[in-house]
Amino acid sequence: MNWRNSIAILTLILSTSTFAQSNLLNAKTPDQIGKKTEAELNADNDKPLPYGYVHDRDILMGKRIWEFIDLDERVNFPLYFPVEGDVMTSPDRRPLYNVLVSAIKEGKITEVYDSSYFTTKKSLKDIESALFKIDTTDAGRDQMNEDIEAYRSGKMKISEEYIIKTEIEAYNVDAYKVVGYWYFDKRQSELKYRLLGICPVVPDVYEMDNPNPEMVELFWVYFPASRDVLHKAKAFNNRNSAMPFTFDHLLNARRFNGVIYLEENVYGDRKIAEYMKENAQMQLLESDRVKEKIRDFEQDMWNY
């Protein structure tokens, strides 16, 4: 485990007492804290801000970009914490991973794919097979071998104490990958960004026992189709706990730090690591070059 888990307990203690502070100053009893008044509920916008229509002919420049969001970075902590959601005194606060997985299991998010190109959908069965594994101890195998025919026919079951279930949890999420589209809108003369998809990066559940398990892309969620779910889920606002961010706002406003690892290109969308091999510093410099190239396009529009 990385160093995030060493401060998880401390963060848990601090955040449980400061999250969901709605109606804190007006509450007469403690059970009223966190409950919004009728006036607040009526004033709240219960839907995400809709995207404006953009015609293809209005896009003067457009580039699809993939980024890696490392959850070890402090600015990205709102996407990661709290990792112990079951013991939170504020049940409304959950990590982004739990929000996504719960919504997929409940059928609220259906646009789930196996890659960032969103061509092949992943079924719930496919996703669950990557979320957990079930193994049997040696004692369980001995019990099974005592009457293998009865076990195969289903007449005999192995004792639960001999069955080990390993499941991907929120604290196992190492990073997120996002894909978005930077474009220059010539009607508004402005460089804009549209998030297209997000993917949790987790260790392979079948290699969890290894010291350095392989990190895999769990699934890709098509972001525009999941905005309603993410708008209802809240992330911690470090500056004002009375006004938590929604995950929809946090991601759309790019309140995270990501490193570009791929831009669409003529070479079959090859990754930066494929042509800047075994040189992490050069890869970071290339990532910055791609970022500055996009920013400079807007700046150059106003140079004469």
C-alpha positions, -999 to +999 in steps of 0.1 A: +000+000+000+012+035-007+015+064+018-021+076+013-034+048+036-011+060+065-031+092+067-065+077+058-075+074+095-064+109+103-083+123+073-113+102+083-114+117+118-110+152+106-135+150+077-163+132+095-169+162+117-167+188+089-186+174+060-223+179+053-226+211+074-259+223+059-281+240+084-253+239+110-259+274+123-297+271+123-300+237+138-319+234+171-308+198+177-279+178+164-301+156+142-310+187+122-274+193+111-269+183+074-306+186+066-315+214+042-345+236+048-374+236+024-363+269+011-328+256+004-342+225-014-364+247-036-334+270-044-310+242-053-306+233-089-312+195-088-298+189-123-263+195-138-258+225-160-265+213-195-238+216-222-244+241-250-247+229-285-215+231-306-216+227-343-186+210-359-181+239-382-176+262-352-146+242-340-115+259-354-092+235-336-099+203-318-077+177-301-086+146-280-064+142-250-059+114-224-047+123-189-035+103-159-048+116-125-024+103-097-044+101-064-011+105-044-013+142-053-030+163-026-051+183-051-067+150-062-076+138-027-113+148-031-116+120-057-101+094-034-112+101+002-130+089+023-119+053+017-138+040+047-173+050+036-190+023+057-180+039+090-186+075+080-209+095+103-220+114+071-234+087+048-238+111+019-200+114+014-184+086-007-153+083-028-158+086-066-150+049-071-180+039-048-203+063-066-194+049-100-196+012-090-228+016-070-245+034-099-234+007-124-247-021-102-280-002-097-284+004-134-282+042-131-251+043-152-253+021-183-228+036-207-198+016-196-172+005-220-139-015-222-119+013-238-117+051-241-130+049-276-164+038-264-170+011-291-176-020-270-199-020-240-191-039-208-218-059-191-223-059-154-211-095-153-179-085-171-173-057-146-180-079-115-156-105-127-129-079-125-140-066-092-134-097-071-121-132-070-130-162-049-103-186-038-103-218-017-078-226+010-059-259+012-083-271+039-112-263+016-097-283-012-092-312+010-129-310+020-139-309-016-117-338-026-133-360+001-164-363-021-157-347-054-188-361-070-211-346-044-193-313-048-197-313-086-234-322-083-240-294-058-250-317-029-219-307-009-207-272-003-174-260+011-175-243+045-175-205+043-144-204+066-124-220+038-135-196+011-115-164+006-130-135-013-108-107-025-125-076-038-114-043-052-121-015-027-119+023-029-085+024-012-071+001-039-077+028-066-043+041-076-054+067-102-080+077-127-076+081-164-097+106-182-102+114-219-114+148-230-116+171-260-099+205-261-114+228-288-114+264-299-150+277-304-147+303-331-181+318-324-172+326-288-134+329-296-126+308-266-106+276-258-129+251-241-127+216-227-153+188-227-147+157-205-157+125-224-148+096-201-133+085-169-117+052-158-105+039-124-070+024-125-067-005-100-045-035-094-054-067-111-076-085-086-059-118-095-025-104-086-035-087-054-012-110-034+019-099-054+040-071-040+038-052-073+005-062-090-002-051-126-024-020-127-053-023-151-081-001-165-113-014-147-139+002-170-145+034-189-176+054-181-190+078-207-191+110-187-219+129-204-243+100-197-234+098-160-236+135-151-270+132-133-255+106-110-223+125-103-243+157-098-260+141-068-228+128-052-207+153-032-170+158-028-153+176+001-147+213-003-116+222+018-124+259+019-161+258+028-176+226+042-211+241+040-209+241+002-194+207-010-187+202-046-205+178-068-183+153-087-199+166-119-187+202-110-153+190-098-145+172-130-161+197-154-142+225-137-110+205-139-103+207-102-077+180-105-042+177-118-036+153-146-005+144-167-011+139-204+000+105-215-016+104-250-029+128-276-046+116-308-021+115-336-014+102-370+006+073-356-024+053-345-027+074-313+006+061-299+013+069-263+041+093-252+058+064-234+061+046-267+083+072-283+099+085-251+110+052-238+126+046-204+130+083-197+104+096-172+117+131-173+114+134-210+079+120-209+069+147-184+085+173-206+067+160-237+034+160-217+040+197-209+048+204-245+015+190-256-003+210-230+014+242-240+008+236-277-030+236-270-028+267-248-006+286-273-032+281-299-056+304-281-029+329-272-017+330-309-052+339-320-047+374-304-012+380-317-009+404-346 
